[in-house]
């Protein structure tokens, strides 16, 4: 347990140091409107044998609590093969904090739609010593899905 806590803090420290030069979260403008972007991302994930676990409609959730925001949906996707490879090894279980993979789609006040996700290049660099290829592959797949809807 002590080793896991130390590993976690080393990971957080590494992220904090690297975050000064590289953002761990990236955002891209979609070439489509909000609904088309969400639909396209869910379809491409499913076509590539990923499971769409749930799509959180944060705008609707907040509206139920009397709060108004522009459209925001978070798509949670999972590839069972990648997940198994990560979760079946003790040294990789701490990456479960990033599972399932999440893709955020939202509108901003400029009327444009954006897609945000974990920066795969950044995380690949952070995880290179761990040799967690399944997590790297998952993040790269997400980038490929997003490239279909972004400019």
C-alpha positions in Angstrom: 0.0 0.0 0.0 2.8 2.4 0.9 4.4 1.7 -2.5 1.1 2.5 -4.3 0.8 5.8 -2.4 4.4 6.7 -3.3 3.8 5.8 -7.0 0.6 7.9 -7.0 2.4 10.9 -5.6 5.3 10.5 -8.0 2.7 10.4 -10.9 1.0 13.5 -9.6 4.3 15.3 -9.2 5.4 14.3 -12.7 2.1 15.6 -14.1 2.4 18.9 -12.2 6.0 19.5 -13.4 5.2 18.6 -17.0 1.9 20.6 -16.9 4.0 23.7 -16.8 5.0 23.0 -20.4 2.3 20.6 -21.7 -1.3 20.7 -20.8 -2.6 17.3 -19.6 -6.1 18.1 -21.0 -6.5 19.2 -24.6 -9.3 20.9 -26.5 -10.1 20.9 -30.2 -12.8 22.6 -32.1 -15.3 20.4 -33.9 -16.1 20.9 -37.5 -19.7 19.9 -36.7 -22.5 21.2 -34.4 -23.0 19.8 -30.9 -25.4 17.0 -31.7 -23.5 15.8 -34.8 -20.3 15.8 -32.8 -21.7 13.6 -30.0 -23.4 11.3 -32.5 -20.3 10.9 -34.6 -18.1 10.2 -31.7 -20.4 7.5 -30.2 -20.8 5.9 -33.7 -17.0 5.8 -34.4 -16.3 4.3 -31.0 -18.8 1.6 -31.5 -17.6 0.9 -35.0 -14.1 0.4 -33.6 -15.4 -2.2 -31.0 -15.5 0.2 -28.1 -18.4 0.2 -25.7 -20.2 3.4 -25.0 -20.9 3.0 -21.3 -22.9 6.2 -20.8 -23.4 9.7 -22.1 -23.7 12.2 -19.3 -25.9 15.2 -20.2 -24.4 17.7 -17.8 -26.6 20.5 -19.1 -29.8 18.6 -18.3 -28.4 17.5 -14.9 -27.6 21.1 -13.9 -30.9 22.4 -15.2 -32.7 20.0 -12.8 -30.8 21.8 -10.1 -31.8 25.3 -11.3 -28.5 26.0 -13.1 -28.2 27.0 -16.7 -25.1 26.1 -18.8 -24.5 25.7 -22.5 -24.7 22.1 -23.9 -22.2 19.7 -22.3 -22.1 15.9 -22.7 -19.4 13.5 -21.5 -19.1 10.3 -23.4 -17.7 7.4 -21.4 -16.2 4.7 -23.6 -14.5 1.4 -22.8 -12.5 -1.2 -24.7 -12.9 -4.4 -22.7 -9.6 -5.8 -24.1 -7.6 -2.7 -23.0 -9.4 -2.6 -19.7 -8.6 -6.2 -18.9 -4.9 -5.7 -19.7 -4.8 -2.7 -17.4 -6.8 -4.1 -14.5 -5.3 -7.6 -14.6 -1.9 -6.3 -13.5 -1.3 -4.9 -10.0 1.2 -2.3 -11.2 -1.4 -0.7 -13.6 -4.5 -0.7 -11.4 -3.8 2.9 -10.4 -4.7 3.9 -14.0 -8.2 2.8 -13.3 -8.7 6.4 -12.1 -8.8 7.3 -15.9 -11.2 4.5 -16.8 -13.5 4.4 -18.6 -12.1 6.9 -21.1 -14.0 10.1 -21.2 -14.6 12.5 -24.1 -16.2 15.8 -23.3 -18.2 17.7 -26.0 -19.5 21.2 -25.2 -20.5 24.5 -26.7 -18.9 27.8 -25.8 -20.3 31.3 -25.9 -18.8 31.7 -29.4 -21.4 29.2 -30.6 -18.8 26.6 -31.6 -18.5 23.0 -30.4 -15.4 21.7 -28.8 -14.0 18.3 -27.8 -11.8 17.8 -24.7 -9.9 14.8 -23.5 -6.7 13.6 -21.8 -3.7 14.6 -23.8 -2.5 11.2 -25.1 1.0 12.5 -25.9 1.4 13.8 -22.4 0.1 10.7 -20.8 2.2 8.4 -23.0 5.3 10.3 -21.8 4.2 10.1 -18.2 3.5 6.4 -18.5 6.5 5.4 -20.6 8.4 3.9 -17.6 5.3 1.9 -16.7 5.2 0.2 -20.2 1.4 0.3 -20.0 0.8 -0.2 -23.6 -2.9 -0.9 -23.3 -3.5 2.5 -21.7 -1.4 4.2 -24.3 -3.3 2.3 -27.1 -6.6 3.4 -25.6 -5.6 7.0 -25.5 -4.3 6.8 -29.1 -7.6 5.3 -30.2 -9.5 8.1 -28.6 -7.3 10.6 -30.5 -8.2 8.8 -33.7 -11.9 9.0 -32.9 -11.7 12.7 -32.2 -9.7 13.4 -35.4 -12.8 12.5 -37.4 -14.8 15.4 -35.9 -12.1 18.1 -35.5 -10.7 20.6 -37.9 
